[in-house]
Amino acid sequence: MSKRTVTDSHKLKPKDFWPTPVFETWKLSPHLVPGTLFDEPCAGNGAIIVALTLLGHRCAGAVDITPRAAGIEQGDARTYVPVSGRIITNPPYRRDLLEPLLEHWIGQWDTWLLLPLDHLVNKWTNRFMRHVDQIVPLGRVSWLGNGRGGMENFCWFHFNTERQGLISARP
């Protein structure tokens, strides 16, 4: 089952909210410097913040359009400026929601995003992918928390502030 599949048992979530599984966030930690300071601009229920804090990392600021936990301020990720200079988040995946975020963040701040692997080769994301210098593959993520992975593979993508990464931009 894909996050974008609509069935009777699996409706699209309001405002594209999908809580990030703790285990998938923990897989990112070995790629971070111990005690990493980060901001979470699509914080939702704070799942990423909780998972990384348990491993010794620190959240400098957290916002969401619809905060779902204490300590998360209401705010718009499209205009959010990270206090730490680093973003770690699971952004919305719909193009109309994701593209403005990528335009705002990529090339300006050190950014880790949890995205479907297909974004690596999508034509519309190509201009952003030239900033990717690390990929942490996760495989199929259990978004419903039932232990069964969906139909899409996911990765943590690291976007650096330079224009050079693992992938060269296609014309």
C-alpha positions, 0 to 999 in steps of 0.5 A: 500500500502506498501513502498515496493510495486511496482505499476504503481502509486507507484514506489520504490524511488531512494536510498530508500528515503521516507520523514518522515511524521512530525506527526509520528516524533512528536509522538516520542517527549514525549519519549525524554528528553526536549531539546534532542541533536541528530544526523540524519545520514539518513537526506534526506530532513531534515523532522525529524530535522525540526519536532523535532526542532519545539518541542525544540530538537536540531540536532548536525549533519546531513548527507545523501548520497544525501542531499536534504536540506540546512544544511545537509552534504553529508556523509555515515551513515555507517561510520558516528560517531554522535557528540551527541552520539544519533541517531534519523533517518528513515533509509532505509529499504532494508536489503542490506542498513539497515543491515550495518547501524544496525551493525555500530550503535546498541550497540554503540550509543543511537539510535531511528529508525523508522522501520516496526513493522515486524523487531521485529520478523524478523530472520535477525534483531533478533541480534539487537532487544535484544538492544530494550528497548522502542517501540513507535507504530505508526500504518500504516503510510501515506508515500505518504502524502495522509492521507491513511496509507500503509499496514505495521505497523511502530514503533519507536524502541529505541536501548540502548547501553546495550545488555539487552532490552525488547526482549531476543535473540532467539538461 
